[in-house]
Amino acid sequence: MDGLNCDALQVVLAVVAGGIALYLIRRTPALRAIPFELKAPVESQPGWCAGEMLDAPGITVSGRPDLIQCFDPATGRLLGRVPATPLAEVDAKIARARHAQTAWAQTTFEQRRQVLRTLHEFVLSHQREICQVACRDSGKTMIDATLGEVLTTAAKLQWTIKNGERVLSDENRDPGFMMMYKRARVVYQPHGVVAALVSWNYPFHNTIGPVISALFAGNAAVVKASEHVAWSMPYWEQMVRRALSVCGHSPELVQFVTGFADVGRAVTESPSIDHVTFIGSPEVGKLVMRSASANLTPVTLELGGKDCAVVFADADMSQCVPVLMRSVIQNASQNCIGIERILVQSASYDWFVAEMERRMRTVRVGAILDDEPNQVDCGAMVLPCFPRLEALIADAVAKGARCVVGGRAYAHPRHPNGQYFAPTLLVDVTPDMDITRNETFGPIMVIMKFTDEQDALAQVHASPYGLGSSVFSADRVRARRVALKLRAGMTNVNDFGVNYICQSLPFGGVGISGFGRFAGPEGLRALCVEKAFTEDRLSFVKTPIPPIVDYPIADTEKGYMFTQQIVAFAYSESWWLSIKAGLRLGKLSM
C-alpha cells in the first residue's frame, strides 16, 4: 500500500511540475523588452532656473507665427521656443508614416508586443524623469503626474500587451442555418495611418496612449500635440521612436506635429489620414468633425465633461470625502473626468459642506519642482482662463450660491508670474446657474443639495454633458440603480475615475461629451477595419444557382415562388412549416 501511495505521489508531483513548466513557458515572452536610455531635458530638473522669467507668459511670439513659446505655468519661466510644423512638412510626415506602415502591418502580434514591452520597461524604470518633464511643462505635482501620466500609461501598456492579441484575433461568427456550409468570421485589419489630436492636461499620457493602441492594431500614428505643452513633445516622441528602433522597426511609424489650429486642420483634412481621435472641447470637436467629413474620415470624439458625484446620506463619508477631494484638487481639476458637481443628500449636506470647507482651506498651491518639500498639494493651471472662471462664480453667487473659499486667481508670493487659481468651494448651487452647464477645468468644488433619487437625477441631467459619474451610498442596490439611470458613458459606485484604470473598459461619453470609445476592446477595434469574411467549409460544397433562377430566367413567377419557399424553408419558426416549404422547393425544381 505504501508503494502505491509513493507511486501516486510521484505521478501527482510529475503532473504539477509539468503544469508549472508549461505555465512558465507560456508566461515567458518570446521577444523580451530591449533596454534603452534617453536623456530627459535639463530644464526638467528640480530647481532649474536658467530660463528667462516672462513678465506676461504666453505661447505666441510677436511677429513670429511660426514659433511656439514654451514656459513653465507654475513659474512663468521660459523653457524655449519650438518651431511650429510647416504645413508642407505635415503632409511629408504623413507620407513617411504611410510608407513605414506597409511593413509594420505585416508584423506579428508578438513583434508588436515586444515594442510595447520595451516602452513599458522604460516607463517603469524612468518614472521620476517622466513625471518631472510633465510637471515642468504642465505645472502639476509629482503625485498627480505619477497617477495621471505614469500609472495610466503603465495600465494601458500592460492591458494591451496581455489582451491585445485576443481582442484583435479573427472572431468566428455563426453563419446561420442558410449558410451552414460557410465559415463566417470578422477580421480586424489596420486602418493604415491614424491621427490623434490630444489635449494638454496630461502631456505624456494623452500623447502616448493613442500611439500604444495604434501600433498594436498595426497602424502608423500621427500625433498633433497641443501647442500649450509643445516643449515636452520631442521627449515623448523620441521615447516611442527609440522603442521602435531598438526592436528593429522604422521610427517613421510615429510622427509628431506641433502647431496652432492650422496644423490640426491640415491633419484632419488630409485624405491620407484614415481615422481621427480628438480629445478637447465640444466647440473644437465640431470643427474637427466638419473638417474630417471632407474625406468621410471616421472620428472618435472625447469632448470633456461636467461629471457629477451623487452622495447619499448613508455613504461612508470617511472614504467618500477624501476621494472627492482628490477628484477636485488632482491636477488642479484639469481632468476631463474630474468631479465638477457634487450632489449631497439634504440630511448630510451641512456636515459635508463644513468638512469640505475645513479641508479646502488647507490646500496649498505651488511649483513642485521649485518649492520646498511638503509645501505643495495643488499645481498650476496650463490655461489662465481666470476671467471666465471668476465670471461663472459671480453668476452663481448672484443667483444665490455662496463662495465659501477662494473664488479668484491666486497671486503666488514666490511665483508671481505663475498661473494659479485659488482652490474654491462654492455651495448652495442650483441647476439654473451657468457653472452647472459649463466645464470649468479648474480647482472649484461645486456642492448642490438634493432630496431623493428623482431630484438627484433631475439636477444631474440638467447639464448637456455626459462623460463620467459617481454614486456614493452604503446601499449597493440603490447605488447601482441610480448609477445605471445616469445619462453618462461611464459610472463608478463608491469611487471616482477608476473605470479608466480598468483598461478593459471603454472610455467615452454621450451628449456633448462626444461619441466613440477609446480604451478596452472597443477602443482597440475602433482603430481597425472590421472586415466581414466568409469562405466554404468544404472545397466541394459551394453556393449553387438553381436553374429556375439562373439568368435569363425562363419563368419569373415560378422563380419568385421558388425564392419565397427558400425563405420559408430557412426561417420558419416551425419545423413542420420548413418541411412543407422544402417539399414545395423540390416540386418547383422539377
Secondary structure as UniProt FT lines:
FT   HELIX           2..27
FT   HELIX           42..44
FT   TURN            46..47
FT   STRAND          60..61
FT   TURN            62..63
FT   STRAND          64..71
FT   TURN            73..75
FT   STRAND          77..83
FT   HELIX           87..104
FT   TURN            105..106
FT   HELIX           109..125
FT   HELIX           127..138
FT   HELIX           142..145
FT   HELIX           146..151
FT   HELIX           152..168
FT   STRAND          171..173
FT   TURN            178..181
FT   STRAND          182..190
FT   STRAND          193..197
FT   HELIX           203..216
FT   TURN            217..218
FT   STRAND          220..225
FT   HELIX           227..232
FT   HELIX           233..246
FT   TURN            247..248
FT   HELIX           251..253
FT   STRAND          254..258
FT   HELIX           261..268
FT   TURN            271..272
FT   STRAND          275..279
FT   HELIX           282..292
FT   HELIX           293..295
FT   STRAND          299..302
FT   STRAND          307..311
FT   TURN            313..314
FT   HELIX           317..329
FT   HELIX           330..333
FT   TURN            336..337
FT   STRAND          339..345
FT   HELIX           346..360
FT   TURN            361..362
FT   TURN            368..370
FT   TURN            373..374
FT   HELIX           386..398
FT   TURN            399..400
FT   STRAND          402..405
FT   STRAND          409..410
FT   TURN            416..417
FT   STRAND          420..421
FT   STRAND          424..429
FT   TURN            431..432
FT   HELIX           434..436
FT   STRAND          444..450
FT   HELIX           453..460
FT   TURN            461..462
FT   STRAND          465..466
FT   STRAND          469..472
FT   HELIX           476..485
FT   STRAND          492..493
FT   HELIX           498..500
FT   TURN            503..504
FT   STRAND          510..511
FT   TURN            512..513
FT   STRAND          514..515
FT   HELIX           520..526
FT   STRAND          528..536
FT   TURN            539..540
FT   HELIX           547..549
FT   HELIX           556..571
FT   HELIX           575..589
//
